[in-house]
């Protein structure tokens, strides 16, 4: 079936149109990596996406990192093709982009050790960290056929050698897509959507994986549930800001 589909709709680079890959090596190098992050609440720039001390009081999440920006046309095309046209192979490209981004952050810490104080520990020490994908509701999972965050999480878990906790966090309520909502509506829309059905987390640190982060409402709602189950720190890692 995939062979026939590829004959009718051949895979072409989303950057230059060259056949064979969704993104050729030359165009991969054109993906713009964020040099700065920001606090989810006040948007003040920082190095590692940490929440400011005052803003942290409003969040369960400890911070969020995004490799690129959805405003970048090529990054947006990759994410749309991945999510809405069911091109599962793009997970490999996006995970490579995330790994390149995380290695850049690690290099910053090595070159400037003073930055280490504000950096999430998983960038240089993975003990007691676990990867967990943001879940899809069963209805949307049936429609898409796969959870895009889970596919990214599986690859990152293997390549970063950080264990993954799968099928513990789930959506108990279907919600409307967040993309066109303002910040307040996002919080209301996603409130109470998640549940954790695994064993108590007992001080474990969790890295949530998703494709896009805007207001952080989805990540924060996941973090709330995870911390109620005993998680110590909860960070988000996403492909892009915005969207």
SVG drawing of the C-alpha trace seen along z (x, -y; Angstrom):
<svg xmlns="http://www.w3.org/2000/svg" viewBox="-14 -40 48 42">
<polyline fill="none" stroke="black" stroke-width="0.4" points="0.0,0.0 2.8,-2.5 4.6,-1.6 1.5,-2.4 0.9,-5.6 4.5,-6.7 4.0,-6.1 0.9,-8.3 2.2,-10.9 6.0,-10.8 8.0,-12.1 9.6,-15.4 11.8,-17.7 9.6,-20.4 12.4,-22.9 13.6,-22.3 11.3,-19.7 14.0,-17.1 12.5,-13.6 13.3,-10.9 13.1,-12.7 10.7,-15.1 13.8,-17.3 17.1,-16.9 20.4,-17.3 21.0,-20.7 17.6,-22.0 18.0,-20.5 20.9,-22.9 18.5,-25.8 16.3,-25.1 16.8,-28.0 17.6,-26.9 16.5,-29.3 19.5,-31.0 17.3,-32.3 14.3,-31.0 11.8,-32.9 9.6,-32.7 6.2,-31.3 4.4,-33.9 6.1,-37.3 8.0,-36.4 11.3,-37.8 14.2,-36.2 16.5,-33.7 18.8,-30.9 16.9,-27.8 13.2,-28.5 13.0,-28.7 10.1,-30.5 10.9,-33.7 10.7,-33.4 7.4,-35.4 5.9,-33.8 6.8,-30.3 4.1,-30.8 1.5,-30.7 2.7,-27.5 3.1,-23.8 5.5,-23.5 9.2,-24.4 10.0,-25.6 9.7,-24.9 12.3,-24.7 11.5,-24.9 14.1,-24.2 12.6,-26.6 9.7,-28.9 6.5,-28.0 6.9,-31.3 9.7,-29.7 8.0,-28.5 10.0,-25.3 9.5,-24.3 5.7,-25.0 5.5,-22.9 7.2,-19.9 4.9,-20.0 1.8,-20.4 2.9,-17.5 3.6,-15.4 0.4,-16.1 -2.3,-16.7 -1.1,-14.7 0.0,-11.7 3.6,-11.6 5.0,-9.6 8.6,-9.5 9.0,-13.2 9.4,-12.2 13.0,-11.3 13.7,-14.8 12.0,-16.6 13.8,-14.5 17.2,-15.2 16.3,-18.9 15.5,-18.6 18.7,-16.6 20.8,-19.2 19.2,-22.0 19.8,-20.2 23.4,-19.5 23.8,-23.2 22.5,-24.0 24.8,-21.5 27.7,-23.1 26.8,-26.5 27.0,-25.1 30.4,-23.5 31.8,-26.8 30.2,-29.0 29.9,-27.0 28.3,-30.0 25.1,-29.3 24.8,-25.9 23.0,-27.4 19.9,-28.2 20.0,-25.2 17.7,-22.2 19.7,-19.4 18.8,-17.0 21.0,-19.0 24.1,-17.7 22.9,-14.9 20.1,-12.6 19.8,-10.7 16.1,-10.4 14.7,-12.0 12.0,-10.3 10.6,-11.2 6.8,-11.3 4.8,-12.3 1.8,-14.7 -1.1,-12.3 -3.8,-12.5 -7.4,-11.7 -8.5,-8.3 -10.8,-10.0 -7.9,-12.0 -5.5,-9.1 -7.9,-6.9 -8.2,-9.7 -4.4,-10.3 -3.3,-6.8 -0.4,-7.8 0.5,-10.3 3.0,-12.7 4.5,-13.5 4.9,-9.8 6.8,-9.1 9.2,-12.0 9.5,-10.8 10.4,-7.3 13.3,-8.5 14.6,-11.0 14.4,-8.4 16.6,-6.0 19.1,-8.6 19.4,-10.5 19.4,-7.3 16.6,-8.6 13.9,-6.1 10.3,-6.7 7.2,-6.4 4.5,-5.4 0.7,-5.0 0.7,-6.5 -0.5,-10.0 -3.8,-10.1 -6.5,-12.4 -9.8,-11.6 -11.7,-14.3 -11.7,-15.4 -10.9,-19.1 -11.1,-21.5 -7.9,-22.3 -6.0,-25.0 -4.4,-26.7 -6.8,-29.6 -7.6,-30.3 -6.3,-33.1 -4.3,-32.3 -7.3,-32.4 -9.5,-30.2 -6.6,-27.7 -6.4,-27.3 -10.2,-26.8 -10.3,-24.4 -7.6,-22.1 -8.5,-22.2 -9.2,-18.8 -8.3,-16.9 -5.5,-14.7 -5.1,-11.9 -2.2,-9.8 -2.9,-6.1 0.6,-4.8 2.5,-4.2 3.3,-7.2 6.1,-9.2 7.9,-9.6 10.3,-12.5 10.9,-11.6 11.7,-14.4 9.6,-14.4 10.4,-15.8 7.2,-16.3 7.5,-16.1 5.2,-17.9 5.4,-19.4 4.4,-23.0 4.1,-25.2 2.4,-28.6 1.0,-29.6 2.1,-26.4 -1.4,-25.6 -1.3,-22.0 2.2,-21.4 1.1,-23.1 -2.0,-21.0 0.0,-17.9 2.5,-19.1 -0.3,-19.7 -1.4,-16.1 2.2,-14.8 3.1,-16.8 -0.1,-15.7 1.3,-12.2 4.7,-13.1 6.8,-14.4 9.6,-16.8 10.3,-18.8 8.4,-18.9 9.9,-20.4 8.6,-20.7 10.7,-20.1 9.0,-21.0 9.9,-21.4 8.7,-25.0 7.2,-28.1 4.0,-29.4 1.5,-28.1"/>
</svg>
